[in-house]
Amino acid sequence: SRPQKLPTRDEELFQMQIRDKAFFHDSSVIPDGAEISSYLFRDTPKRYFFVVEEDNTPLAVTVTPCDAPLEWKLSVQELPEEASGEGSGDPEPLEQQKQQITNEEGTELFSYKGNDVEYFVSSSSPSGLYQLDLLSTEKDTHFKVYATTTPESDQPYPELPYDPRIDVTSLGRTTVTLAWKPSPTASLLRQPIQYCIVINKEHNFKSLCAVEAKLSSDDAFMMAPKPGLDFSPFDFAHFGFPADNNSGKERGFLKSSKFGRQTSPKPRVDLHRVCIGNKNIFTVSDLKPDTQYYFDMFAVNTNTNMSTAYVGTFARTKEEAKQKTVELKDGKVTDVFIKRKGAKFLRFAPVSSHQKVTFSIHSCLDAVQIQVRRDGKLLLSQSVEGVRQFQLRGKAKAKYLIRLKGSKKGASMLKILATTRPNKQSFPSLPEDTRIKAFDKLRTCSSVTVAWLGTQERNKFCIYKREVDDNYNEEQKKREQNQCLGPDTRKKSEKVLCKYFHSQNIQKAVTTETIRGLQPGKSYLLDVYVIGHGGHSVKYQSKLVKTRKFC
């Protein structure tokens, strides 16, 4: 550490003036009212001292261990006569004081062993030479020391509220919401306080100094987010370091690196800190399900950069919701409902040996994604809109897992059929174009003529009409486009007719129909249903038509 002058903040209490900087460096004099940081080698004691000139002086000493427990004691001995001067003469008396401090043992005032931030506070201390001895028996370590003779006016460390605990207010599979009471230093004394959260999977921390020791020395505090906005602390790249190209693939705690020198890679530190300004609630996101995390909160005085720890907490995120797997029966249609952006899992286990397996899917609303795996191997991954059929090669005693993923727009509904019997087809075949075409020139005041496509397979077609308001629009029509709703949901009065048709020539598989008995100048919604051999129906796209008002 660089040599420093002993501060002369309070001339009456601290009259020793250190002019020999080398002496100050050797003797480790603690300045009044300033926090010092230093380093201890294992099993190598270190001694600091400071002078209190007058009796009945308030005194406060704070020792902050960083990454290892410390043994420390504070003692006092009578002030040497040479120290009573104004400190402006020859520095030799100070050398004599140094020898006395080194060779004499004073009266012990306080001692502590552990890794807590510990304090010695006295409202009336005697004058004398105060010695602070520190020792680390576990490992080389950092520590901090703060001493002051004006503790009432200083208050460099933020004060904790009467309830210094962190509350877990909400717990999810990947998120934890934390809340805490504000520091009186901020709410009453109006000093600039910001809160820093530390998240890790190992244990709670007693001080921010301990967190800094765990992290890379090149790491920096994150900037505070905009007011009112929470963010994921795991999505930030380190200040001054390039972003990890794999950050999108492996979301988790950040990794540290250093420039300019070749070093062996450090083990990954599952620890992160983020400062969030003066907010008193924060949501940590992108956590792993069913994982225990430790949360620590530190109030930091931005003027002094000194901090105080709240009582840390821990919480286990919720387990990933176990998907219930629906069993499909051979040749039986199953209805499936999927929430927006959700997914469903289905299982098909044929009881007999089979050469082929057929999956027929009818998506009632928007397109859905289907994946089929046989004994873990991916066989199919497709987007399905309307009715689709997939035929896959079979395998003895095979089990099929089907994953259906819904639309981003809204909830999805579909019907699915799995079978090992090729002739068992419940869904009717559909043409590629399921629109209904209306002929404008053939419109009259009481009828409209429409046409639609069929297939080479003979099917039954039923057409229905429903009168709608003139302000009926495409948005309303879109809400009624559930293709899985069959004719059984319609009123008998809405039915126009049913008929069979097909054509071996696909180009000629077209049918027309004139719908009569309509009212002049009215709007009607027309629906065509195709009904398969198994009784399952599929609705064509609805068509809005309007009769002529004057003929």
Disulfide bonds with the S-S distance in Angstrom:
Cys66-Cys209 1.45
Cys196-Cys275 2.00
Cys364-Cys484 1.64
Cys445-Cys551 1.73
Cys462-Cys498 1.96
